[in-house]
């Protein structure tokens, strides 16, 4: 056991031990460089084959990017063991909550949350199982689930510390060794028999976990169930509805199917099970659902979005109204997409709206009618970023699949696929003159491309840490990158020279943005937004008000206003001249991940984790 205050690698100071097993431990530690808490997972293997396997697995884990997974920050080998450094998730896990509340946890009021968590867990399992090297979690259970401030699920993995090393299908060979571990009530029969890892094993563990959450009763282990069945006795697993009659029959049957003792009787993939869940809920899990709504007019204004909003599209009012602009903050339209929204962008003429999704697709929506015109397919993982070229002829999209795709808007076909090996793409940005495209993510550099007659060629690399956000200044002179180390990196485009970075935060930056005059740069990290004067890097204001991470920023093209969206389910506006918030908060039903102003500044589009895009009447003056 590592004692509190022990410092490893001159960087990680041990705070306390939070889990322990025969093969190691998990600690809460402080990253002295980034000044954030981290989870430090220690394994005690000394065999060289295990050391090699650990490094390969750490490298794969570092590439995983999903909102329901903590991020891997670092890995190292030390005389005291092998260590994996991950994002630390604060709060109580569901295992402790179940132990504390027992059957009280399994209440009708909590049912919608359990359905939501099931959906989120199936989504992350589909992501893990469909990676180029598939990842089998092998230890899903309430103890490994935590909730964010917005009550979204986070899937933790303490397997490396307790002997249940996460197994990566595809890592085979004479030097690959596997250490299997499990928690009996949640483990499938084949796992308890040391069978080969299979995605359907995770489906069993997920279903057993949901069973426990729904009923407050620990399920019998799969070995006991199988023995009873083989001996001609009833399955000791009690049906969900006998323990929790409030659970809908279809949902109960789906979870019980996921707990089938024989592997081939379960849903064959997390994707299949998620689609079945969404059919029960009356919507598609994969294909975006167009909204048949009228053109945007003052008479088609829908009411403000409430926390319990249904998926019904806005309907036209039958009451005549004068052709006046709707009040600021009015939700003009809500688009139901079916998959969490990661990035949105208006076309330069304001006719189209792009949306990048978790289901690997890009939706193209007609703003005037609210209809989805096309779905762009080709990416093999979450689409993190989308952008239109300034002339509107091209689209760039970036994904966790380590590619940037260029599409023609004339026929919505792929023009070029650019591979970035080892670098899941977080952000792409076109220069205002349309001559350059910048792309960056979880690599060690930003790539600058030159566009020539629909041909994109790399012309430079800008070295920097992992990138979350890229932005060209509106005058085309500068490129800014918000990076993992809390600094804003800047380059002059004319000569591709690096400028002194702005050290604004202690941890990673989610978003950077320039004002229309290219005189101010804004960035967000955690719940804080900061502004600097660009010419001399002089700090201007610190904006506080959000209560959860601020995911994206955008300046209004018409007024000295900054808009921000956050995991606290809100969008806010700030008077840049005075550093003060506007008394206008746009409430959402889920955490908000992205935003974009229309070119004329009249509309603000926001995208959220519940798969909804909202179009709002934006303020046009402070």
C-alpha positions as CSV (number, residue, x, y, z in Angstrom):
1,X,0.0,0.0,0.0
2,X,1.2,3.5,-0.9
3,X,1.2,5.9,2.1
4,X,-0.6,9.2,1.8
5,X,1.6,12.1,0.6
6,X,3.8,9.6,-1.4
7,X,4.8,11.3,-4.7
8,X,5.3,9.2,-7.8
9,X,7.2,10.4,-10.9
10,X,7.6,13.8,-9.2
11,X,4.0,14.5,-10.2
12,X,1.3,12.4,-8.5
13,X,0.8,12.8,-4.8
14,X,-1.2,10.0,-3.1
15,X,-4.3,11.2,-1.2
16,X,-6.0,8.0,-0.1
17,X,-6.6,4.4,-1.2
18,X,-10.0,3.9,-2.7
19,X,-9.9,0.2,-3.8
20,X,-7.7,-2.8,-3.1
21,X,-7.2,-6.3,-4.6
22,X,-4.7,-9.1,-4.8
23,X,-3.0,-7.6,-7.8
24,X,-2.8,-4.0,-6.8
25,X,-4.9,-1.0,-5.6
26,X,-6.6,2.2,-6.8
27,X,-5.7,5.5,-5.2
28,X,-7.1,9.0,-5.3
29,X,-4.1,11.2,-6.1
30,X,-3.3,14.8,-6.9
31,X,-1.7,15.7,-10.3
32,X,0.7,18.4,-9.1
33,X,1.3,19.6,-12.6
34,X,-2.3,20.1,-13.8
35,X,-3.6,20.6,-10.2
36,X,-6.5,18.1,-10.6
37,X,-7.4,14.9,-8.8
38,X,-6.7,11.7,-10.7
39,X,-7.4,8.0,-10.1
40,X,-4.1,6.1,-9.9
41,X,-4.4,2.4,-10.7
42,X,-1.5,0.3,-9.5
43,X,-0.8,-3.3,-10.7
44,X,2.0,-5.4,-9.2
45,X,2.9,-7.7,-12.1
46,X,6.6,-8.1,-12.5
47,X,6.6,-10.5,-15.4
48,X,8.0,-9.0,-18.6
49,X,5.1,-10.3,-20.7
50,X,2.7,-8.6,-18.3
51,X,4.6,-5.4,-18.5
52,X,4.4,-5.4,-22.3
53,X,0.7,-6.2,-22.2
54,X,0.1,-3.4,-19.7
55,X,1.8,-0.9,-22.0
56,X,-0.3,-2.0,-25.0
57,X,-3.5,-1.8,-23.0
58,X,-2.6,1.6,-21.6
59,X,-2.1,2.9,-25.1
60,X,-5.4,1.5,-26.3
61,X,-7.2,2.9,-23.2
62,X,-5.7,6.4,-23.9
63,X,-7.4,6.4,-27.3
64,X,-10.9,5.7,-25.8
65,X,-13.1,8.8,-26.1
66,X,-16.7,8.5,-24.9
67,X,-18.7,10.7,-22.6
68,X,-19.5,7.7,-20.3
69,X,-15.8,6.8,-19.8
70,X,-13.1,8.5,-17.7
71,X,-10.1,9.6,-19.7
72,X,-6.7,8.0,-19.4
73,X,-4.1,10.7,-18.7
74,X,-0.9,8.9,-18.3
75,X,0.8,5.5,-17.7
76,X,4.2,4.6,-16.3
77,X,6.2,1.8,-14.7
78,X,7.8,2.5,-11.3
79,X,9.7,0.3,-8.9
80,X,6.4,0.1,-6.9
81,X,4.4,-1.2,-9.8
82,X,2.7,-0.3,-13.0
83,X,0.4,2.6,-13.0
84,X,-2.5,3.9,-15.1
85,X,-3.5,7.5,-14.5
86,X,-7.2,8.3,-15.2
87,X,-9.6,11.1,-14.7
88,X,-11.0,11.0,-11.1
89,X,-14.8,10.9,-10.9
90,X,-16.0,12.5,-7.7
91,X,-19.2,11.3,-6.0
92,X,-20.8,8.2,-4.6
93,X,-21.0,5.1,-6.8
94,X,-24.3,3.2,-7.3
95,X,-23.0,0.3,-5.3
96,X,-22.8,2.4,-2.2
97,X,-26.2,3.9,-2.9
98,X,-27.8,0.5,-3.3
99,X,-26.2,-0.7,0.0
100,X,-27.4,2.4,1.8
101,X,-30.9,2.6,0.4
102,X,-31.7,-1.1,-0.4
103,X,-35.2,-1.6,-1.8
104,X,-35.9,2.1,-1.4
105,X,-33.6,2.6,-4.4
106,X,-35.9,0.5,-6.6
107,X,-38.8,3.1,-6.7
108,X,-41.1,4.0,-9.6
109,X,-39.7,7.6,-9.4
110,X,-36.2,6.3,-10.3
111,X,-37.4,4.1,-13.2
112,X,-36.9,6.9,-15.9
113,X,-33.3,7.3,-14.7
114,X,-32.5,3.6,-14.8
115,X,-33.9,3.4,-18.4
116,X,-31.7,6.4,-19.2
117,X,-28.6,4.8,-17.6
118,X,-29.3,1.5,-19.5
119,X,-29.3,3.4,-22.8
120,X,-26.1,5.2,-21.9
121,X,-24.4,2.0,-20.9
122,X,-25.4,0.2,-24.1
123,X,-24.1,3.1,-26.0
124,X,-20.7,3.0,-24.3
125,X,-20.6,-0.8,-24.7
126,X,-21.3,-0.5,-28.4
127,X,-18.5,2.0,-28.6
128,X,-16.0,-0.3,-26.7
129,X,-17.0,-3.5,-28.6
130,X,-16.7,-1.9,-32.1
131,X,-13.3,-0.3,-31.6
132,X,-10.6,-1.4,-34.1
133,X,-9.3,-3.5,-31.3
134,X,-12.5,-4.4,-29.4
135,X,-12.5,-3.8,-25.6
136,X,-14.4,-6.2,-23.3
137,X,-15.0,-4.5,-20.0
138,X,-15.6,-7.7,-17.9
139,X,-16.6,-6.1,-14.6
140,X,-19.8,-4.0,-15.1
141,X,-21.5,-3.7,-11.7
142,X,-23.1,-0.9,-9.6
143,X,-19.8,-0.3,-7.8
144,X,-18.2,0.7,-11.1
145,X,-20.9,3.2,-12.0
146,X,-20.9,6.8,-10.9
147,X,-23.1,9.8,-11.8
148,X,-22.1,13.2,-13.1
149,X,-23.7,16.4,-11.8
150,X,-26.3,16.1,-14.6
151,X,-27.1,12.5,-13.5
152,X,-25.4,10.9,-16.5
153,X,-23.7,7.6,-16.0
154,X,-19.9,7.1,-16.0
155,X,-18.5,3.5,-16.3
156,X,-15.4,3.0,-14.2
157,X,-12.9,0.2,-14.5
158,X,-11.2,-1.0,-11.3
159,X,-10.4,-4.3,-13.0
160,X,-6.7,-3.7,-13.2
161,X,-6.5,-3.4,-9.4
162,X,-8.5,-6.4,-8.4
163,X,-7.2,-9.1,-10.8
164,X,-9.9,-8.6,-13.4
165,X,-7.7,-7.1,-16.1
166,X,-9.8,-5.7,-18.9
167,X,-9.3,-8.0,-21.9
168,X,-8.8,-6.6,-25.3
169,X,-10.0,-9.0,-28.0
170,X,-7.5,-9.1,-30.8
171,X,-4.4,-8.8,-28.6
172,X,-3.3,-12.4,-29.1
173,X,0.1,-14.1,-29.2
174,X,2.7,-16.0,-27.2
175,X,3.5,-13.0,-25.0
176,X,-0.1,-12.0,-24.2
177,X,-1.4,-13.1,-20.8
178,X,-4.8,-12.7,-19.4
179,X,-5.9,-12.4,-15.8
180,X,-9.6,-13.0,-15.4
181,X,-11.6,-11.7,-12.5
182,X,-15.3,-11.1,-11.9
183,X,-17.9,-10.2,-9.4
184,X,-20.2,-13.3,-9.1
185,X,-23.7,-11.8,-9.0
186,X,-23.0,-9.8,-12.2
187,X,-20.7,-12.2,-14.1
188,X,-22.1,-14.6,-16.9
189,X,-21.6,-18.3,-16.8
190,X,-18.9,-18.4,-19.5
191,X,-16.8,-15.8,-17.6
192,X,-17.0,-17.8,-14.4
193,X,-15.8,-20.8,-16.3
194,X,-12.8,-18.8,-17.6
195,X,-14.2,-18.8,-21.1
196,X,-13.0,-16.4,-23.8
197,X,-14.1,-12.8,-23.7
198,X,-17.2,-12.0,-25.7
199,X,-19.2,-8.8,-26.0
200,X,-22.3,-10.7,-24.9
201,X,-20.6,-11.3,-21.6
202,X,-20.7,-7.6,-21.0
203,X,-24.4,-7.6,-22.0
204,X,-25.1,-10.1,-19.2
205,X,-23.2,-8.0,-16.6
206,X,-25.0,-4.8,-17.7
207,X,-28.4,-6.6,-17.5
208,X,-27.6,-8.0,-14.1
209,X,-26.6,-4.6,-12.9
210,X,-29.9,-3.1,-14.2
211,X,-31.8,-5.9,-12.6
212,X,-30.3,-5.0,-9.2
213,X,-31.1,-1.3,-9.8
214,X,-34.7,-2.0,-10.8
215,X,-35.5,-4.4,-8.0
216,X,-33.1,-3.6,-5.2
217,X,-32.4,-7.4,-5.0
218,X,-29.0,-8.9,-5.8
219,X,-29.4,-11.5,-8.6
220,X,-28.3,-15.1,-8.0
221,X,-24.9,-15.9,-9.6
222,X,-24.9,-17.5,-13.0
223,X,-23.2,-20.7,-11.8
224,X,-26.0,-21.4,-9.3
225,X,-28.6,-20.6,-12.0
226,X,-27.0,-23.0,-14.5
227,X,-26.7,-25.8,-11.9
228,X,-30.4,-25.5,-11.1
229,X,-31.4,-25.5,-14.8
230,X,-29.2,-28.5,-15.5
231,X,-30.7,-30.4,-12.6
232,X,-34.2,-29.8,-13.9
233,X,-35.1,-27.2,-11.3
234,X,-36.6,-23.7,-11.8
235,X,-34.2,-20.8,-12.6
236,X,-33.8,-19.1,-9.2
237,X,-33.7,-15.7,-10.9
238,X,-37.0,-14.1,-9.9
239,X,-38.8,-12.2,-12.7
240,X,-38.3,-8.4,-12.4
241,X,-42.0,-7.6,-12.3
242,X,-42.6,-9.9,-9.3
243,X,-40.2,-7.7,-7.4
244,X,-40.9,-4.4,-9.1
245,X,-44.4,-4.3,-10.6
246,X,-44.0,-0.7,-11.8
247,X,-41.3,-1.8,-14.4
248,X,-42.9,-2.0,-17.9
249,X,-43.2,-5.6,-19.2
250,X,-41.2,-5.0,-22.4
251,X,-38.3,-3.4,-20.5
252,X,-38.3,-6.2,-17.9
253,X,-38.3,-8.9,-20.7
254,X,-35.4,-7.1,-22.4
255,X,-33.3,-7.1,-19.3
256,X,-34.1,-10.7,-18.5
257,X,-33.1,-11.7,-22.0
258,X,-29.8,-10.0,-21.4
259,X,-29.4,-12.3,-18.4
260,X,-29.9,-15.5,-20.3
261,X,-27.5,-18.1,-19.0
262,X,-26.7,-19.4,-22.5
263,X,-24.7,-16.8,-24.4
264,X,-26.5,-17.3,-27.8
265,X,-29.9,-16.5,-26.1
266,X,-28.9,-12.9,-25.3
267,X,-29.0,-10.0,-27.6
268,X,-26.2,-10.5,-30.0
269,X,-24.7,-7.0,-29.6
270,X,-25.0,-3.9,-27.5
271,X,-26.2,-2.1,-30.6
272,X,-29.0,-4.7,-31.1
273,X,-30.1,-4.4,-27.5
274,X,-30.0,-0.6,-27.6
275,X,-32.2,-0.6,-30.8
276,X,-34.6,-2.9,-29.0
277,X,-34.7,-0.5,-26.1
278,X,-35.4,2.5,-28.3
279,X,-38.2,0.6,-30.1
280,X,-39.7,0.1,-26.7
281,X,-39.4,3.8,-26.1
282,X,-40.8,4.6,-29.6
283,X,-37.8,6.1,-31.3
284,X,-34.8,5.0,-33.3
285,X,-31.4,4.6,-31.7
286,X,-29.4,5.0,-34.9
287,X,-31.1,6.8,-37.7
288,X,-32.0,10.4,-37.1
289,X,-35.7,11.1,-37.1
290,X,-36.7,14.1,-39.3
291,X,-39.1,16.6,-37.8
292,X,-42.0,17.5,-40.0
293,X,-42.5,21.1,-39.0
294,X,-43.4,24.3,-40.8
295,X,-41.0,27.0,-41.9
296,X,-39.7,29.3,-39.2
297,X,-42.2,32.1,-38.7
298,X,-43.4,34.0,-35.7
299,X,-46.6,31.9,-35.8
300,X,-44.7,28.6,-35.5
301,X,-42.9,29.4,-32.2
302,X,-42.9,26.5,-29.8
303,X,-43.0,27.0,-26.0
304,X,-39.8,27.0,-23.9
305,X,-38.2,23.6,-23.4
306,X,-39.0,22.1,-20.0
307,X,-37.1,19.4,-18.2
308,X,-39.8,16.8,-18.9
309,X,-40.1,17.7,-22.6
310,X,-41.4,15.0,-24.9
311,X,-40.1,14.2,-28.4
312,X,-43.1,15.8,-30.2
313,X,-42.0,18.4,-32.8
314,X,-43.2,21.9,-32.6
315,X,-46.6,22.5,-34.2
316,X,-47.8,25.6,-35.9
317,X,-50.1,27.9,-33.9
318,X,-53.7,28.3,-35.2
319,X,-53.8,31.8,-33.8
320,X,-52.9,34.5,-36.3
321,X,-50.0,36.7,-35.3
322,X,-48.3,39.7,-36.6
323,X,-45.1,39.0,-38.6
324,X,-42.8,40.3,-35.8
325,X,-39.6,38.8,-34.5
326,X,-40.2,36.4,-31.7
327,X,-39.0,37.5,-28.2
328,X,-35.3,36.9,-27.4
329,X,-34.9,33.5,-25.8
330,X,-37.8,31.9,-27.6
331,X,-37.2,28.4,-28.8
332,X,-38.1,28.5,-32.5
333,X,-37.7,24.8,-33.2
334,X,-36.6,21.5,-31.6
335,X,-35.0,18.8,-33.8
336,X,-35.1,15.2,-32.6
337,X,-32.0,13.4,-33.9
338,X,-31.9,10.1,-32.0
339,X,-28.3,10.3,-30.9
340,X,-26.2,12.6,-28.6
341,X,-25.1,15.7,-30.5
342,X,-21.3,16.5,-30.3
343,X,-20.9,19.4,-32.7
344,X,-23.1,21.7,-34.9
345,X,-22.4,24.3,-37.6
346,X,-24.5,26.6,-39.8
347,X,-23.7,26.9,-43.5
348,X,-22.4,30.3,-44.5
349,X,-25.8,31.2,-46.1
350,X,-27.7,30.0,-43.1
351,X,-29.6,27.4,-45.1
352,X,-28.2,24.2,-43.6
353,X,-27.3,23.0,-40.1
354,X,-24.8,20.2,-39.6
355,X,-24.8,17.9,-36.5
356,X,-22.1,15.3,-35.6
357,X,-23.4,12.4,-33.5
358,X,-22.3,9.6,-31.3
359,X,-23.8,7.1,-33.7
360,X,-21.0,7.9,-36.2
361,X,-23.3,9.9,-38.5
362,X,-23.5,13.6,-39.6
363,X,-27.0,15.0,-40.0
364,X,-27.8,17.7,-42.5
365,X,-30.9,19.8,-41.6
366,X,-32.7,22.4,-43.6
367,X,-33.1,25.4,-41.2
368,X,-36.2,26.9,-42.9
369,X,-38.2,23.7,-42.7
370,X,-36.6,21.8,-39.8
371,X,-36.4,18.7,-42.1
372,X,-33.4,16.4,-42.2
373,X,-32.3,16.2,-45.8
374,X,-29.5,13.7,-45.6
375,X,-27.4,11.6,-43.3
376,X,-23.7,11.4,-44.0
377,X,-22.2,8.0,-43.2
378,X,-18.7,6.7,-43.3
379,X,-17.1,7.5,-39.9
380,X,-16.5,4.5,-37.7
381,X,-16.8,6.2,-34.3
382,X,-18.2,9.3,-32.7
383,X,-18.2,12.5,-34.9
384,X,-16.7,15.1,-32.6
385,X,-16.5,18.1,-34.9
386,X,-18.1,19.5,-38.1
387,X,-17.4,22.6,-40.1
388,X,-18.4,24.3,-43.4
389,X,-15.9,25.9,-45.7
390,X,-16.5,29.7,-46.0
391,X,-17.8,29.2,-49.6
392,X,-20.2,26.5,-48.4
393,X,-18.9,24.0,-51.0
394,X,-17.2,21.7,-48.6
395,X,-17.8,20.1,-45.2
396,X,-15.0,18.8,-42.9
397,X,-15.9,16.3,-40.2
398,X,-13.5,14.8,-37.6
399,X,-14.0,11.6,-35.5
400,X,-12.7,9.4,-32.8
401,X,-11.9,7.0,-35.7
402,X,-8.8,9.1,-36.3
403,X,-9.9,10.5,-39.6
404,X,-11.0,13.8,-41.1
405,X,-13.5,13.4,-43.9
406,X,-14.1,16.1,-46.6
407,X,-17.5,16.1,-48.2
408,X,-19.0,18.0,-51.2
409,X,-22.2,19.9,-50.5
410,X,-23.3,19.7,-54.2
411,X,-24.0,16.0,-53.9
412,X,-23.2,15.2,-50.2
413,X,-20.5,12.7,-51.3
414,X,-17.1,12.0,-49.7
415,X,-14.3,13.9,-51.5
416,X,-11.3,12.8,-49.4
417,X,-10.5,10.8,-46.3
418,X,-7.5,12.0,-44.3
419,X,-6.0,9.6,-41.7
420,X,-4.4,10.7,-38.5
421,X,-3.0,7.5,-37.0
422,X,-3.1,7.6,-33.2
423,X,-5.0,10.9,-33.1
424,X,-8.7,10.8,-32.4
425,X,-9.9,14.1,-33.9
426,X,-11.5,16.7,-31.5
427,X,-11.6,19.8,-33.7
428,X,-11.4,21.0,-37.3
429,X,-11.5,24.6,-38.4
430,X,-11.5,26.4,-41.8
431,X,-9.6,29.7,-42.2
432,X,-11.9,32.6,-43.1
433,X,-10.5,32.9,-46.6
434,X,-11.1,29.2,-47.2
435,X,-7.4,28.5,-48.0
436,X,-6.6,26.5,-44.9
437,X,-8.0,23.7,-42.8
438,X,-6.6,22.9,-39.3
439,X,-7.2,19.6,-37.6
440,X,-6.2,18.4,-34.1
441,X,-7.1,16.1,-31.3
442,X,-5.4,13.5,-29.1
443,X,-2.1,13.6,-30.9
444,X,1.1,15.7,-30.4
445,X,0.5,18.2,-33.2
446,X,-2.1,20.2,-35.2
447,X,-2.0,19.6,-38.9
448,X,-2.4,22.6,-41.2
449,X,-3.8,21.8,-44.7
450,X,-3.9,23.9,-47.9
451,X,-7.1,23.7,-50.0
452,X,-6.6,23.8,-53.8
453,X,-9.4,23.1,-56.1
454,X,-11.1,20.6,-53.8
455,X,-7.7,19.0,-53.0
456,X,-6.5,19.1,-49.4
457,X,-2.7,18.8,-48.9
458,X,-0.8,19.0,-45.6
459,X,1.6,21.9,-45.4
460,X,2.6,22.1,-41.7
461,X,2.6,20.7,-38.2
462,X,2.1,22.8,-35.1
463,X,3.4,21.0,-32.0
464,X,1.2,21.2,-28.9
465,X,-0.4,19.0,-26.3
466,X,-3.7,17.2,-26.8
467,X,-6.2,19.6,-28.4
468,X,-9.9,20.1,-27.5
469,X,-10.7,23.1,-29.6
470,X,-9.4,25.0,-32.6
471,X,-10.4,28.4,-33.9
472,X,-9.1,30.8,-36.6
473,X,-9.4,34.5,-35.9
474,X,-12.0,36.1,-38.1
475,X,-9.3,38.2,-39.8
476,X,-7.4,35.1,-40.7
477,X,-4.2,36.1,-39.0
478,X,-4.1,33.6,-36.1
479,X,-4.9,30.0,-35.2
480,X,-5.7,29.3,-31.6
481,X,-5.8,25.9,-29.9
482,X,-7.2,25.1,-26.4
483,X,-5.1,22.3,-25.0
484,X,-5.0,19.7,-22.3
485,X,-2.4,21.5,-20.2
486,X,-4.7,24.5,-19.7
487,X,-2.9,26.8,-22.1
488,X,-4.0,28.5,-25.3
489,X,-1.5,28.0,-28.1
490,X,-1.3,30.6,-30.9
491,X,0.3,30.7,-34.3
492,X,0.6,33.3,-37.0
493,X,-0.8,31.8,-40.2
494,X,1.2,34.0,-42.7
495,X,4.6,32.6,-41.6
496,X,3.3,29.6,-39.5
497,X,5.2,30.9,-36.5
498,X,4.3,30.0,-32.9
499,X,3.5,32.8,-30.5
500,X,3.8,32.7,-26.8
501,X,1.0,30.6,-25.3
502,X,-1.5,32.1,-22.9
503,X,-1.4,30.2,-19.6
504,X,-5.0,30.6,-18.5
505,X,-6.1,27.5,-16.6
506,X,-4.8,24.7,-14.5
507,X,-6.5,21.9,-16.4
508,X,-7.7,21.2,-20.0
509,X,-9.5,23.8,-22.1
510,X,-12.8,22.8,-23.6
511,X,-13.3,25.7,-26.1
512,X,-11.6,28.7,-27.6
513,X,-13.2,31.5,-29.6
514,X,-12.3,34.9,-31.1
515,X,-14.7,37.9,-31.2
516,X,-15.6,39.2,-34.7
517,X,-13.1,42.0,-34.6
518,X,-10.2,39.5,-33.7
519,X,-9.3,41.6,-30.7
520,X,-10.5,39.3,-27.9
521,X,-10.0,35.6,-27.3
522,X,-12.1,33.6,-24.9
523,X,-11.6,30.1,-23.5
524,X,-13.4,27.8,-21.1
525,X,-12.2,25.3,-18.6
526,X,-14.3,23.6,-15.9
527,X,-17.0,26.1,-15.0
528,X,-14.9,29.2,-15.8
529,X,-14.7,31.4,-18.8
530,X,-11.9,33.8,-19.3
531,X,-11.3,36.7,-21.8
532,X,-8.0,38.2,-23.0
533,X,-7.0,41.1,-25.2
534,X,-5.3,39.5,-28.1
535,X,-2.7,42.1,-28.9
536,X,-0.9,41.9,-25.6
537,X,-2.5,38.9,-23.9
538,X,-3.9,41.1,-21.2
539,X,-6.6,39.4,-19.1
540,X,-9.9,41.1,-19.3
541,X,-12.6,39.2,-17.4
542,X,-13.4,36.0,-15.7
543,X,-17.0,34.9,-16.2
544,X,-18.6,32.7,-13.6
545,X,-22.2,31.4,-13.4
546,X,-22.3,27.9,-14.8
547,X,-22.3,25.1,-12.3
548,X,-20.8,22.3,-14.5
549,X,-18.2,22.2,-17.3
550,X,-18.6,24.8,-20.0
551,X,-18.4,22.8,-23.2
552,X,-18.4,25.4,-26.0
553,X,-18.2,29.2,-26.6
554,X,-19.3,31.3,-29.5
555,X,-19.3,35.1,-30.2
556,X,-22.3,36.7,-31.7
557,X,-21.6,38.0,-35.2
558,X,-23.9,41.0,-34.5
559,X,-23.3,42.2,-31.0
560,X,-20.6,42.2,-28.3
561,X,-22.0,39.1,-26.8
562,X,-20.5,35.7,-25.9
563,X,-22.7,32.6,-25.7
564,X,-21.8,29.5,-23.6
565,X,-23.3,26.1,-23.1
566,X,-22.7,23.7,-20.2
567,X,-23.3,20.3,-18.7
568,X,-25.5,22.1,-16.3
569,X,-28.2,22.0,-19.0
570,X,-28.1,25.7,-19.9
571,X,-26.9,28.2,-22.4
572,X,-26.0,31.6,-21.2
573,X,-25.0,35.0,-22.7
574,X,-22.4,37.5,-21.6
575,X,-21.9,41.2,-22.3
576,X,-18.3,41.2,-23.4
577,X,-17.8,44.9,-23.0
578,X,-18.8,44.9,-19.4
579,X,-18.0,41.2,-18.4
580,X,-21.5,40.7,-17.1
581,X,-24.1,38.0,-17.7
582,X,-27.4,38.8,-19.5
583,X,-30.5,37.9,-17.5
584,X,-31.3,35.2,-20.0
585,X,-30.7,31.5,-19.4
586,X,-31.8,28.9,-22.0
587,X,-32.8,25.8,-20.1
588,X,-32.4,22.3,-21.6
589,X,-33.5,18.8,-20.6
590,X,-29.9,17.4,-20.7
591,X,-26.3,18.5,-20.7
592,X,-25.5,20.8,-23.6
593,X,-22.4,20.0,-25.6
594,X,-22.2,22.5,-28.5
595,X,-23.6,25.7,-30.0
596,X,-23.4,27.9,-33.1
597,X,-24.8,31.2,-34.1
598,X,-26.4,31.6,-37.5
599,X,-24.4,33.8,-39.9
600,X,-26.9,36.7,-39.4
601,X,-26.8,36.3,-35.6
602,X,-30.5,35.9,-35.4
603,X,-30.5,32.3,-34.3
604,X,-28.5,30.2,-31.8
605,X,-28.4,26.5,-32.3
606,X,-27.6,24.2,-29.3
607,X,-27.0,20.5,-29.2
608,X,-27.4,18.2,-26.2
609,X,-26.7,14.7,-24.9
610,X,-30.4,13.7,-25.3
611,X,-30.1,14.0,-29.1
612,X,-31.9,17.2,-29.4
613,X,-31.0,20.4,-31.3
614,X,-32.8,23.5,-30.3
615,X,-33.0,26.7,-32.4
616,X,-33.4,29.8,-30.3
617,X,-34.1,33.5,-31.0
618,X,-30.8,35.0,-30.1
619,X,-30.2,38.4,-28.5
620,X,-28.8,40.9,-31.0
621,X,-27.8,43.6,-28.5
622,X,-26.3,43.6,-25.0
